Structures are given as structure tokens and as C-alpha cells.
Amino acid sequence: MIELVARMWTKKETQQTIKQLREGGIEITKTDGMGGKMYKGLLDGELVFQAGEFGRGYLVRITDEWVN
């Protein structure tokens, strides 16, 4: 099981990360819900990235290995 950490990021940080993950081969899916946009990233069927609109930014969950 992959450990995830939670962070608050700006829209720009989140969009840059999504772009980098896609370029790295991570499948990112986007859904539009009542609360706003939601992104999920899977690697070999395991959740490694998740972001949802939250106020003025995004609440992001990402594997600890990819965060400084």
C-alpha cells in the first residue's frame, strides 16, 4: 500500500503536477462533481495522486516519495 500525504496547493501547482504526472505515464482522470473538479492518478491500479477543488486552491493527496 502506498502512503499518501495531504497538502494545500494553488491551482498552478496542481496543474503543473498533473501535467508532469501524465508525462511520466501516470493515468490521471478528471471528474466534475457538485463540489468542483476532482483528479485521480493511478499507478499499477493504486492511487498515487488525488486532488479536489477546495476554496481558492486544491486539497491534494500525493505519495510522500514525490513531495519535498
C-alpha positions as CSV (number, residue, x, y, z in Angstrom):
1,M,0.0,0.0,0.0
2,I,1.3,3.4,-0.9
3,E,1.3,6.1,1.8
4,L,-0.2,9.5,0.8
5,V,0.3,12.9,2.4
6,A,-2.2,15.8,2.2
7,R,-1.3,19.3,1.1
8,M,-3.0,22.5,0.1
9,W,-1.7,23.7,-3.3
10,T,-2.5,26.5,-5.6
11,K,-4.3,25.8,-8.9
12,K,-1.0,26.5,-10.7
13,E,1.0,24.0,-8.6
14,T,-1.7,21.4,-9.0
15,Q,-2.0,21.8,-12.8
16,Q,1.8,21.6,-13.2
17,T,1.9,18.4,-11.2
18,I,-0.9,16.8,-13.2
19,K,1.0,17.7,-16.4
20,Q,4.2,16.2,-15.1
21,L,2.5,13.0,-13.8
22,R,0.8,12.5,-17.2
23,E,4.1,13.0,-19.0
24,G,5.6,10.4,-16.6
25,G,2.9,7.8,-17.6
26,I,0.5,8.2,-14.7
27,E,-3.1,7.9,-15.8
28,I,-5.0,10.9,-14.5
29,T,-8.8,11.0,-14.6
30,K,-10.9,14.1,-14.1
31,T,-14.5,14.2,-12.9
32,D,-16.8,17.1,-12.3
33,G,-18.9,16.9,-9.2
34,M,-21.1,19.2,-7.2
35,G,-18.1,20.3,-5.2
36,G,-15.9,21.0,-8.2
37,K,-13.2,19.2,-10.2
38,M,-11.6,16.1,-8.9
39,Y,-8.5,14.4,-10.2
40,K,-7.2,10.9,-9.5
41,G,-3.9,9.3,-10.6
42,L,-3.4,5.6,-10.6
43,L,-0.1,3.7,-10.9
44,D,-0.5,-0.1,-11.4
45,G,-4.0,0.2,-10.1
46,E,-3.0,2.0,-6.9
47,L,-4.0,5.6,-6.0
48,V,-0.8,7.8,-6.0
49,F,-2.4,11.2,-6.6
50,Q,-5.8,12.8,-5.8
51,A,-6.8,16.5,-5.9
52,G,-10.1,18.3,-5.4
53,E,-11.0,21.9,-5.6
54,F,-11.2,23.4,-2.1
55,G,-11.8,27.1,-1.6
56,R,-9.2,29.0,-3.6
57,G,-6.9,26.1,-4.2
58,Y,-6.8,22.3,-4.2
59,L,-6.6,19.8,-1.4
60,V,-4.0,17.3,-2.8
61,R,-3.1,13.8,-1.6
62,I,0.1,12.5,-3.2
63,T,2.6,9.8,-2.4
64,D,5.1,11.0,0.1
65,E,8.0,10.0,-2.1
66,W,7.1,12.7,-4.7
67,V,6.9,15.6,-2.2
68,N,10.0,17.5,-0.9
